[in-house]
Amino acid sequence: MDRIADIFAARKPLIIFTSVGYPTESRCEDAVCAAIEKGADIIELGVPFSDPMADGPVISAASQTAIAAGMNVHKVIAFAARIRSRHPKTGLVLFSYMNPLLHLGYDHTCTLLAEAGVDAILPVDLPLEERDELLEPARSHGLHIIPLVSPLTPEERIIRIVKDMSGFVYYINVAGVTGERAALPPNIGEHIAIIKRHTALPVAAGFGIASAEAAHAAAEVADGVISGSGFVKACSQSTESAADFTAELLRGMGR
């Protein structure tokens, strides 16, 4: 069973990132389930990290709050198992910096994730040159490794990044950290077209998507739409806000 492939084959998915444990573990779980019930297709379960170098102020602050409350990678995996039991068809991606995975051990991490029903790992700061160390145990446990490509990635490196990968490609819309943007760069479609010259994998666009208008613009050129900071911000308000935010993005995508 390949939930990720099935989801992309069925529709252009909305992918939601959450910082697990924020604002509290129970409210986070309620918000994620509310988003799924509204129509979110894939959830990126962010492992809170003390030095989230790719994240802007919203997710960075959420990470600190969650860590202070005791959230860690083991609890994130348990969280994933609960979401899986409630939503068997939803895609689940562990979104993590490498330090927690290294500390736990790659093979042990992949074993636990597979048992919890997670579909993929998105290793934020894993260099291409060191990817095989995680790729081999991930594949042996049926997990995708999601590659990332930025606007600054040279085409020759894109070829190497996407070669023989599975799941989907995460295209980072902007050269910067996560966070809401007034508008997305106009050349996203051109960059995604370059990626698609070298892989048959779907390409999902993330960073800066926090409105129906931004979701619409991304959906016009990408195979999936990813939103993080906007959803985390909505979670801080209420479960209803998280559900409404999800519905707004889906409306922008024409769903």
MIDOSE-1310 file (N, C-alpha, C; in nm, 2 decimals, decimal comma, always signed):
residues 255
mdri	+0,08/-0,12/+0,00/+0,00/+0,00/+0,00/+0,09/+0,12/+0,00; +0,06/+0,22/-0,10/+0,14/+0,34/-0,10/+0,04/+0,46/-0,10; +0,01/+0,50/+0,03/-0,09/+0,61/+0,05/-0,05/+0,73/-0,03; +0,08/+0,77/-0,02/+0,12/+0,89/-0,09/+0,09/+0,89/-0,24
adif	+0,13/+0,78/-0,30/+0,11/+0,77/-0,45/-0,04/+0,77/-0,48; -0,12/+0,70/-0,39/-0,26/+0,70/-0,42/-0,33/+0,83/-0,40; -0,28/+0,91/-0,31/-0,34/+1,04/-0,28/-0,31/+1,13/-0,40; -0,19/+1,14/-0,45/-0,15/+1,22/-0,56/-0,22/+1,18/-0,69
aark	-0,24/+1,05/-0,70/-0,31/+0,99/-0,82/-0,46/+1,03/-0,82; -0,52/+1,05/-0,70/-0,66/+1,08/-0,69/-0,69/+1,23/-0,71; -0,60/+1,32/-0,67/-0,63/+1,46/-0,66/-0,51/+1,54/-0,64; -0,52/+1,67/-0,65/-0,41/+1,76/-0,61/-0,42/+1,79/-0,46
plii	-0,33/+1,73/-0,38/-0,35/+1,73/-0,24/-0,31/+1,86/-0,17; -0,38/+1,88/-0,06/-0,34/+1,99/+0,04/-0,26/+1,92/+0,15; -0,14/+1,97/+0,17/-0,05/+1,91/+0,27/-0,03/+2,01/+0,38; -0,06/+1,97/+0,50/-0,06/+2,07/+0,61/+0,06/+2,03/+0,70
ftsv	+0,14/+2,13/+0,74/+0,24/+2,11/+0,84/+0,19/+2,15/+0,98; +0,22/+2,07/+1,08/+0,19/+2,11/+1,22/+0,32/+2,09/+1,30; +0,34/+2,17/+1,40/+0,45/+2,16/+1,50/+0,39/+2,08/+1,61; +0,42/+1,95/+1,61/+0,35/+1,86/+1,71/+0,37/+1,90/+1,85
gypt	+0,26/+1,91/+1,92/+0,27/+1,96/+2,06/+0,23/+2,10/+2,09; +0,21/+2,18/+1,98/+0,17/+2,32/+1,99/+0,03/+2,34/+1,95; -0,04/+2,42/+2,03/+0,00/+2,49/+2,15/+0,00/+2,40/+2,27; -0,07/+2,29/+2,26/-0,06/+2,18/+2,36/-0,08/+2,05/+2,27
esrc	-0,04/+1,94/+2,33/-0,05/+1,81/+2,25/-0,19/+1,78/+2,22; -0,28/+1,80/+2,31/-0,42/+1,76/+2,28/-0,49/+1,86/+2,18; -0,46/+1,99/+2,19/-0,51/+2,08/+2,10/-0,46/+2,06/+1,96; -0,33/+2,03/+1,95/-0,27/+2,00/+1,83/-0,33/+1,88/+1,76
edav	-0,36/+1,77/+1,84/-0,42/+1,66/+1,78/-0,57/+1,69/+1,73; -0,64/+1,77/+1,81/-0,77/+1,81/+1,77/-0,77/+1,89/+1,64; -0,67/+1,98/+1,63/-0,66/+2,06/+1,51/-0,62/+1,98/+1,39; -0,53/+1,89/+1,40/-0,49/+1,80/+1,29/-0,61/+1,72/+1,24
caai	-0,69/+1,66/+1,33/-0,80/+1,58/+1,29/-0,91/+1,67/+1,23; -0,93/+1,79/+1,28/-1,02/+1,89/+1,22/-0,98/+1,92/+1,08; -0,85/+1,94/+1,05/-0,80/+1,97/+0,92/-0,83/+1,85/+0,83; -0,80/+1,73/+0,87/-0,83/+1,61/+0,79/-0,97/+1,60/+0,76
ekga	-1,06/+1,63/+0,86/-1,20/+1,62/+0,83/-1,25/+1,72/+0,74; -1,18/+1,84/+0,73/-1,21/+1,94/+0,63/-1,17/+1,90/+0,49; -1,06/+1,81/+0,48/-1,02/+1,77/+0,35/-0,87/+1,77/+0,33; -0,79/+1,81/+0,43/-0,64/+1,80/+0,42/-0,60/+1,65/+0,39
diie	-0,51/+1,63/+0,30/-0,48/+1,50/+0,25/-0,36/+1,44/+0,31; -0,26/+1,52/+0,34/-0,13/+1,47/+0,39/-0,09/+1,56/+0,51; -0,05/+1,51/+0,62/+0,00/+1,59/+0,73/+0,15/+1,57/+0,75; +0,22/+1,68/+0,76/+0,36/+1,68/+0,79/+0,37/+1,70/+0,94
lgvp	+0,42/+1,60/+1,01/+0,42/+1,60/+1,16/+0,56/+1,65/+1,20; +0,57/+1,78/+1,24/+0,70/+1,84/+1,27/+0,75/+1,81/+1,40; +0,87/+1,75/+1,41/+0,94/+1,72/+1,53/+1,00/+1,86/+1,59; +0,95/+1,91/+1,70/+1,00/+2,03/+1,75/+1,15/+2,02/+1,77
fsdp	+1,23/+2,12/+1,73/+1,37/+2,12/+1,74/+1,42/+2,25/+1,79; +1,53/+2,25/+1,87/+1,58/+2,37/+1,94/+1,64/+2,47/+1,85; +1,69/+2,43/+1,73/+1,76/+2,52/+1,64/+1,70/+2,50/+1,49; +1,57/+2,54/+1,47/+1,51/+2,51/+1,34/+1,55/+2,61/+1,24
madg	+1,66/+2,59/+1,17/+1,72/+2,69/+1,09/+1,64/+2,72/+0,96; +1,56/+2,64/+0,92/+1,48/+2,66/+0,80/+1,34/+2,73/+0,84; +1,31/+2,75/+0,96/+1,18/+2,79/+1,00/+1,19/+2,94/+1,05; +1,08/+3,01/+1,01/+1,06/+3,15/+1,05/+1,01/+3,16/+1,20
pvis	+0,97/+3,28/+1,24/+0,93/+3,30/+1,38/+0,81/+3,22/+1,43; +0,71/+3,20/+1,35/+0,59/+3,13/+1,39/+0,63/+2,99/+1,43; +0,69/+2,91/+1,34/+0,72/+2,77/+1,37/+0,83/+2,76/+1,47; +0,93/+2,85/+1,47/+1,04/+2,85/+1,57/+0,98/+2,87/+1,71
aasq	+0,89/+2,96/+1,73/+0,83/+2,98/+1,86/+0,75/+2,86/+1,90; +0,67/+2,80/+1,81/+0,59/+2,68/+1,84/+0,68/+2,57/+1,88; +0,80/+2,55/+1,82/+0,89/+2,45/+1,86/+0,94/+2,47/+2,00; +0,97/+2,59/+2,04/+1,02/+2,62/+2,17/+0,91/+2,59/+2,27
taia	+0,79/+2,62/+2,24/+0,67/+2,60/+2,33/+0,65/+2,45/+2,35; +0,66/+2,37/+2,24/+0,64/+2,23/+2,25/+0,75/+2,16/+2,32; +0,87/+2,20/+2,30/+0,99/+2,14/+2,37/+0,98/+2,17/+2,52; +0,94/+2,29/+2,55/+0,93/+2,32/+2,70/+0,82/+2,24/+2,77
agmn	+0,72/+2,19/+2,69/+0,62/+2,11/+2,75/+0,65/+1,96/+2,74; +0,77/+1,93/+2,69/+0,82/+1,79/+2,70/+0,81/+1,71/+2,57; +0,77/+1,78/+2,46/+0,75/+1,70/+2,33/+0,89/+1,66/+2,28; +0,89/+1,54/+2,23/+1,02/+1,48/+2,17/+0,98/+1,38/+2,06
vhkv	+1,08/+1,33/+1,99/+1,05/+1,24/+1,88/+0,97/+1,12/+1,91; +0,99/+1,06/+2,03/+0,91/+0,94/+2,07/+0,76/+0,98/+2,08; +0,74/+1,10/+2,14/+0,60/+1,14/+2,16/+0,54/+1,18/+2,02; +0,62/+1,23/+1,93/+0,57/+1,26/+1,80/+0,53/+1,13/+1,72
iafa	+0,61/+1,03/+1,74/+0,57/+0,90/+1,68/+0,44/+0,84/+1,74; +0,43/+0,85/+1,87/+0,31/+0,81/+1,93/+0,19/+0,89/+1,89; +0,21/+1,02/+1,87/+0,11/+1,11/+1,81/+0,07/+1,06/+1,67; +0,16/+1,03/+1,59/+0,14/+0,98/+1,46/+0,05/+0,85/+1,46
arir	+0,08/+0,76/+1,55/+0,01/+0,64/+1,56/-0,14/+0,67/+1,59; -0,16/+0,76/+1,68/-0,30/+0,80/+1,71/-0,38/+0,86/+1,59; -0,31/+0,94/+1,52/-0,37/+1,00/+1,40/-0,40/+0,89/+1,30; -0,30/+0,80/+1,28/-0,32/+0,69/+1,19/-0,44/+0,60/+1,22
srhp	-0,46/+0,57/+1,35/-0,57/+0,49/+1,39/-0,71/+0,56/+1,37; -0,71/+0,69/+1,37/-0,83/+0,77/+1,34/-0,85/+0,80/+1,20; -0,75/+0,80/+1,12/-0,76/+0,84/+0,98/-0,67/+0,75/+0,89; -0,71/+0,64/+0,86/-0,63/+0,54/+0,79/-0,59/+0,57/+0,65
ktgl	-0,66/+0,67/+0,59/-0,63/+0,70/+0,45/-0,54/+0,82/+0,43; -0,52/+0,90/+0,54/-0,44/+1,02/+0,54/-0,29/+0,99/+0,53; -0,22/+1,07/+0,44/-0,08/+1,05/+0,44/-0,01/+1,12/+0,56; +0,09/+1,05/+0,61/+0,16/+1,10/+0,73/+0,31/+1,11/+0,70
vlfs	+0,37/+1,23/+0,71/+0,51/+1,25/+0,68/+0,58/+1,30/+0,81; +0,68/+1,24/+0,86/+0,76/+1,29/+0,97/+0,85/+1,40/+0,91; +0,84/+1,52/+0,96/+0,92/+1,63/+0,92/+1,02/+1,66/+1,03; +1,14/+1,64/+1,01/+1,24/+1,65/+1,12/+1,38/+1,69/+1,07
ymnp	+1,44/+1,77/+1,16/+1,59/+1,79/+1,15/+1,66/+1,66/+1,18; +1,78/+1,65/+1,15/+1,85/+1,52/+1,16/+1,90/+1,49/+1,30; +1,92/+1,59/+1,38/+1,97/+1,55/+1,51/+1,88/+1,46/+1,59; +1,75/+1,47/+1,60/+1,67/+1,38/+1,67/+1,68/+1,24/+1,61
llhl	+1,68/+1,23/+1,48/+1,69/+1,10/+1,41/+1,82/+1,03/+1,44; +1,93/+1,11/+1,43/+2,06/+1,05/+1,46/+2,07/+1,00/+1,60; +2,01/+1,07/+1,70/+2,02/+1,04/+1,84/+1,94/+0,90/+1,86; +1,83/+0,89/+1,79/+1,75/+0,77/+1,80/+1,81/+0,65/+1,73
gydh	+1,88/+0,68/+1,62/+1,93/+0,58/+1,53/+1,84/+0,56/+1,41; +1,90/+0,56/+1,29/+1,82/+0,56/+1,17/+1,73/+0,43/+1,16; +1,79/+0,32/+1,19/+1,71/+0,19/+1,17/+1,60/+0,19/+1,27; +1,63/+0,22/+1,40/+1,53/+0,22/+1,50/+1,42/+0,32/+1,47
tctl	+1,46/+0,44/+1,43/+1,36/+0,54/+1,39/+1,26/+0,49/+1,28; +1,32/+0,43/+1,18/+1,24/+0,38/+1,07/+1,15/+0,26/+1,11; +1,20/+0,18/+1,20/+1,12/+0,07/+1,26/+1,00/+0,13/+1,33; +1,02/+0,22/+1,42/+0,91/+0,29/+1,49/+0,81/+0,36/+1,40
laea	+0,86/+0,43/+1,30/+0,77/+0,50/+1,21/+0,68/+0,41/+1,13; +0,74/+0,30/+1,08/+0,66/+0,20/+1,01/+0,56/+0,14/+1,10; +0,59/+0,11/+1,22/+0,49/+0,05/+1,31/+0,38/+0,15/+1,34; +0,41/+0,28/+1,34/+0,31/+0,38/+1,37/+0,22/+0,41/+1,25
gvda	+0,26/+0,36/+1,13/+0,18/+0,39/+1,02/+0,22/+0,52/+0,94; +0,34/+0,57/+0,97/+0,39/+0,68/+0,89/+0,44/+0,64/+0,75; +0,42/+0,73/+0,66/+0,45/+0,70/+0,52/+0,58/+0,74/+0,47; +0,63/+0,85/+0,53/+0,76/+0,91/+0,47/+0,83/+0,99/+0,58
ilpv	+0,95/+1,02/+0,55/+1,03/+1,11/+0,63/+1,08/+1,23/+0,54; +1,06/+1,35/+0,59/+1,12/+1,47/+0,52/+1,23/+1,52/+0,61; +1,35/+1,48/+0,58/+1,47/+1,52/+0,66/+1,52/+1,66/+0,62; +1,49/+1,76/+0,69/+1,51/+1,90/+0,65/+1,65/+1,93/+0,61
dlpl	+1,75/+1,89/+0,70/+1,89/+1,93/+0,68/+1,98/+1,82/+0,65; +1,93/+1,72/+0,58/+2,01/+1,60/+0,54/+2,08/+1,63/+0,41; +2,21/+1,64/+0,40/+2,28/+1,67/+0,28/+2,26/+1,55/+0,18; +2,25/+1,58/+0,05/+2,24/+1,48/-0,05/+2,36/+1,38/-0,04
eerd	+2,47/+1,43/-0,01/+2,59/+1,34/+0,00/+2,58/+1,24/+0,11; +2,50/+1,26/+0,21/+2,48/+1,17/+0,32/+2,35/+1,10/+0,33; +2,27/+1,11/+0,22/+2,13/+1,06/+0,22/+2,12/+0,91/+0,23; +2,22/+0,84/+0,17/+2,21/+0,69/+0,16/+2,20/+0,63/+0,30
elle	+2,26/+0,70/+0,40/+2,26/+0,64/+0,53/+2,12/+0,63/+0,59; +2,03/+0,72/+0,55/+1,89/+0,72/+0,60/+1,81/+0,64/+0,49; +1,84/+0,66/+0,37/+1,76/+0,61/+0,26/+1,75/+0,45/+0,27; +1,86/+0,39/+0,30/+1,86/+0,24/+0,30/+1,76/+0,19/+0,41
pars	+1,78/+0,23/+0,53/+1,68/+0,17/+0,63/+1,54/+0,22/+0,61; +1,52/+0,34/+0,55/+1,38/+0,39/+0,52/+1,32/+0,30/+0,42; +1,39/+0,27/+0,31/+1,33/+0,18/+0,21/+1,31/+0,04/+0,26; +1,39/-0,01/+0,35/+1,37/-0,14/+0,40/+1,25/-0,15/+0,49
hglh	+1,20/-0,04/+0,53/+1,08/-0,03/+0,62/+0,96/+0,03/+0,54; +0,97/+0,04/+0,41/+0,86/+0,09/+0,33/+0,83/+0,24/+0,34; +0,94/+0,32/+0,38/+0,92/+0,46/+0,40/+0,98/+0,54/+0,28; +0,91/+0,64/+0,23/+0,96/+0,74/+0,14/+1,06/+0,83/+0,21
iipl	+1,16/+0,88/+0,14/+1,24/+1,00/+0,18/+1,20/+1,11/+0,08; +1,15/+1,22/+0,14/+1,10/+1,33/+0,05/+1,22/+1,42/+0,03; +1,26/+1,44/-0,10/+1,36/+1,53/-0,13/+1,32/+1,67/-0,14; +1,40/+1,77/-0,11/+1,37/+1,91/-0,12/+1,46/+1,98/-0,22
vspl	+1,39/+2,07/-0,30/+1,46/+2,15/-0,40/+1,43/+2,30/-0,37; +1,52/+2,38/-0,38/+1,50/+2,53/-0,36/+1,52/+2,60/-0,49; +1,48/+2,73/-0,49/+1,50/+2,81/-0,61/+1,65/+2,83/-0,65; +1,74/+2,81/-0,55/+1,88/+2,82/-0,57/+1,95/+2,69/-0,61
tpee	+1,88/+2,58/-0,61/+1,94/+2,46/-0,65/+1,98/+2,45/-0,79; +2,10/+2,43/-0,83/+2,14/+2,42/-0,97/+2,08/+2,30/-1,04; +2,05/+2,31/-1,16/+1,98/+2,20/-1,23/+2,06/+2,07/-1,22; +2,19/+2,08/-1,23/+2,27/+1,95/-1,23/+2,26/+1,88/-1,09
riir	+2,24/+1,96/-0,99/+2,22/+1,91/-0,85/+2,07/+1,85/-0,84; +1,98/+1,92/-0,90/+1,84/+1,87/-0,90/+1,84/+1,73/-0,96; +1,91/+1,71/-1,06/+1,91/+1,58/-1,13/+1,95/+1,47/-1,02; +2,05/+1,50/-0,95/+2,10/+1,41/-0,85/+2,01/+1,39/-0,73
ivkd	+1,94/+1,50/-0,69/+1,85/+1,50/-0,58/+1,73/+1,41/-0,60; +1,67/+1,42/-0,72/+1,55/+1,35/-0,75/+1,57/+1,21/-0,81; +1,69/+1,18/-0,84/+1,72/+1,05/-0,91/+1,68/+0,93/-0,81; +1,60/+0,84/-0,86/+1,56/+0,72/-0,80/+1,48/+0,74/-0,66
msgf	+1,42/+0,86/-0,65/+1,35/+0,89/-0,52/+1,20/+0,85/-0,54; +1,13/+0,86/-0,43/+0,98/+0,82/-0,44/+0,90/+0,91/-0,35; +0,77/+0,90/-0,36/+0,68/+0,99/-0,28/+0,65/+1,11/-0,36; +0,71/+1,22/-0,32/+0,70/+1,35/-0,40/+0,82/+1,44/-0,37
vyyi	+0,83/+1,54/-0,45/+0,94/+1,64/-0,44/+0,88/+1,76/-0,37; +0,95/+1,81/-0,27/+0,91/+1,93/-0,20/+0,98/+2,05/-0,26; +0,91/+2,13/-0,33/+0,97/+2,25/-0,39/+0,95/+2,37/-0,29; +1,06/+2,43/-0,25/+1,06/+2,54/-0,16/+1,05/+2,67/-0,24
nvag	+0,93/+2,74/-0,22/+0,90/+2,85/-0,31/+0,99/+2,97/-0,30; +1,05/+2,99/-0,19/+1,13/+3,11/-0,17/+1,27/+3,07/-0,11; +1,37/+3,16/-0,14/+1,50/+3,14/-0,08/+1,50/+3,21/+0,06; +1,45/+3,14/+0,16/+1,44/+3,20/+0,29/+1,38/+3,10/+0,38
vtge	+1,33/+3,15/+0,50/+1,27/+3,06/+0,60/+1,12/+3,05/+0,58; +1,06/+2,96/+0,65/+0,91/+2,95/+0,65/+0,85/+3,07/+0,70; +0,72/+3,09/+0,66/+0,65/+3,21/+0,70/+0,55/+3,26/+0,59; +0,45/+3,34/+0,64/+0,36/+3,39/+0,54/+0,42/+3,50/+0,45
raal	+0,38/+3,50/+0,33/+0,43/+3,60/+0,23/+0,31/+3,67/+0,17; +0,34/+3,80/+0,14/+0,23/+3,88/+0,07/+0,19/+3,82/-0,06; +0,30/+3,77/-0,13/+0,28/+3,71/-0,26/+0,39/+3,61/-0,29; +0,36/+3,51/-0,37/+0,46/+3,41/-0,41/+0,54/+3,46/-0,53
ppni	+0,67/+3,42/-0,54/+0,75/+3,46/-0,65/+0,68/+3,42/-0,78; +0,70/+3,50/-0,89/+0,63/+3,48/-1,01/+0,69/+3,36/-1,09; +0,81/+3,32/-1,06/+0,88/+3,22/-1,14/+0,87/+3,08/-1,08; +0,77/+3,05/-0,99/+0,76/+2,92/-0,93/+0,74/+2,81/-1,04
gehi	+0,65/+2,84/-1,14/+0,62/+2,75/-1,24/+0,74/+2,71/-1,32; +0,83/+2,81/-1,35/+0,95/+2,78/-1,43/+1,04/+2,68/-1,35; +1,06/+2,70/-1,22/+1,14/+2,61/-1,14/+1,08/+2,47/-1,13; +0,95/+2,47/-1,11/+0,89/+2,34/-1,11/+0,90/+2,26/-1,24
aiik	+0,89/+2,33/-1,35/+0,91/+2,27/-1,48/+1,05/+2,21/-1,50; +1,15/+2,28/-1,44/+1,28/+2,22/-1,45/+1,29/+2,09/-1,37; +1,23/+2,09/-1,25/+1,23/+1,97/-1,17/+1,17/+1,85/-1,25; +1,05/+1,88/-1,31/+0,97/+1,78/-1,37/+1,04/+1,73/-1,50
rhta	+1,14/+1,80/-1,55/+1,21/+1,75/-1,66/+1,29/+1,62/-1,62; +1,32/+1,61/-1,49/+1,41/+1,51/-1,45/+1,35/+1,40/-1,36; +1,22/+1,41/-1,33/+1,15/+1,31/-1,25/+1,00/+1,30/-1,29; +0,95/+1,18/-1,27/+0,80/+1,16/-1,29/+0,73/+1,19/-1,16
lpva	+0,80/+1,21/-1,05/+0,73/+1,23/-0,92/+0,65/+1,36/-0,92; +0,54/+1,36/-0,85/+0,47/+1,49/-0,83/+0,56/+1,59/-0,75; +0,53/+1,72/-0,78/+0,61/+1,82/-0,71/+0,51/+1,91/-0,63; +0,53/+1,92/-0,50/+0,44/+2,00/-0,42/+0,51/+2,12/-0,38
agfg	+0,44/+2,24/-0,37/+0,51/+2,36/-0,34/+0,47/+2,41/-0,20; +0,57/+2,45/-0,13/+0,55/+2,50/+0,01/+0,64/+2,62/+0,04; +0,62/+2,68/+0,16/+0,67/+2,81/+0,21/+0,59/+2,93/+0,15; +0,54/+3,00/+0,24/+0,47/+3,13/+0,21/+0,33/+3,11/+0,17
iasa	+0,27/+3,00/+0,19/+0,13/+2,98/+0,15/+0,04/+2,98/+0,27; -0,04/+3,09/+0,28/-0,12/+3,11/+0,40/-0,25/+3,18/+0,37; -0,30/+3,17/+0,24/-0,42/+3,23/+0,20/-0,48/+3,15/+0,09; -0,61/+3,17/+0,06/-0,67/+3,11/-0,05/-0,60/+3,15/-0,18
eaah	-0,56/+3,28/-0,19/-0,50/+3,33/-0,31/-0,36/+3,26/-0,34; -0,28/+3,25/-0,23/-0,16/+3,18/-0,24/-0,17/+3,04/-0,28; -0,27/+2,97/-0,22/-0,30/+2,83/-0,25/-0,34/+2,81/-0,39; -0,42/+2,91/-0,44/-0,46/+2,90/-0,58/-0,34/+2,92/-0,67
aaae	-0,25/+3,01/-0,64/-0,14/+3,04/-0,73/-0,05/+2,92/-0,73; -0,03/+2,85/-0,61/+0,06/+2,74/-0,61/+0,00/+2,62/-0,68; -0,13/+2,60/-0,67/-0,20/+2,49/-0,73/-0,20/+2,50/-0,88; -0,19/+2,62/-0,93/-0,19/+2,64/-1,08/-0,06/+2,58/-1,14
vadg	+0,05/+2,57/-1,06/+0,17/+2,52/-1,12/+0,23/+2,40/-1,06; +0,18/+2,36/-0,94/+0,24/+2,25/-0,87/+0,13/+2,13/-0,86; +0,18/+2,02/-0,82/+0,10/+1,90/-0,81/+0,04/+1,89/-0,67; +0,08/+1,97/-0,58/+0,03/+1,97/-0,44/+0,06/+2,10/-0,38
visg	-0,01/+2,14/-0,27/+0,01/+2,26/-0,20/+0,04/+2,24/-0,06; +0,14/+2,30/+0,00/+0,19/+2,28/+0,13/+0,18/+2,41/+0,21; +0,12/+2,40/+0,33/+0,11/+2,52/+0,42/+0,15/+2,48/+0,56; +0,23/+2,56/+0,62/+0,28/+2,54/+0,75/+0,26/+2,65/+0,85
sgfv	+0,32/+2,76/+0,84/+0,31/+2,87/+0,94/+0,17/+2,91/+0,96; +0,10/+2,93/+0,85/-0,04/+2,97/+0,86/-0,13/+2,88/+0,94; -0,10/+2,75/+0,92/-0,18/+2,65/+1,00/-0,14/+2,65/+1,15; -0,01/+2,66/+1,17/+0,04/+2,67/+1,31/-0,02/+2,79/+1,38
kacs	-0,02/+2,90/+1,31/-0,08/+3,02/+1,37/-0,23/+3,00/+1,40; -0,30/+2,94/+1,31/-0,44/+2,91/+1,33/-0,46/+2,82/+1,45; -0,37/+2,72/+1,46/-0,38/+2,63/+1,58/-0,37/+2,70/+1,71; -0,29/+2,80/+1,71/-0,27/+2,88/+1,84/-0,40/+2,95/+1,88
qste	-0,49/+2,97/+1,79/-0,62/+3,04/+1,82/-0,72/+2,94/+1,86; -0,75/+2,84/+1,78/-0,85/+2,74/+1,82/-0,86/+2,63/+1,72; -0,92/+2,52/+1,76/-0,94/+2,41/+1,66/-1,03/+2,46/+1,55; -1,13/+2,54/+1,58/-1,22/+2,59/+1,47/-1,14/+2,68/+1,37
saad	-1,04/+2,76/+1,42/-0,96/+2,84/+1,33/-0,88/+2,75/+1,24; -0,82/+2,64/+1,30/-0,74/+2,55/+1,21/-0,83/+2,49/+1,10; -0,95/+2,45/+1,14/-1,04/+2,39/+1,04/-1,08/+2,50/+0,93; -1,11/+2,62/+0,98/-1,15/+2,73/+0,88/-1,03/+2,76/+0,79
ftae	-0,91/+2,76/+0,85/-0,79/+2,79/+0,76/-0,77/+2,69/+0,66; -0,79/+2,56/+0,70/-0,78/+2,45/+0,60/-0,89/+2,47/+0,49; -1,01/+2,50/+0,53/-1,11/+2,51/+0,43/-1,08/+2,63/+0,33; -1,02/+2,74/+0,39/-0,99/+2,85/+0,30/-0,88/+2,81/+0,20
llrg	-0,78/+2,73/+0,23/-0,68/+2,69/+0,14/-0,75/+2,60/+0,03; -0,83/+2,51/+0,08/-0,90/+2,42/-0,02/-0,99/+2,50/-0,11; -1,05/+2,60/-0,07/-1,13/+2,68/-0,15/-1,04/+2,75/-0,26; -0,93/+2,80/-0,22/-0,83/+2,85/-0,31/-0,79/+2,75/-0,42
mgr	-0,78/+2,63/-0,38/-0,74/+2,52/-0,47/-0,85/+2,47/-0,56; -0,97/+2,53/-0,54/-1,09/+2,49/-0,62/-1,15/+2,36/-0,57; -1,13/+2,32/-0,44/-1,19/+2,20/-0,39/-1,30/+2,23/-0,28
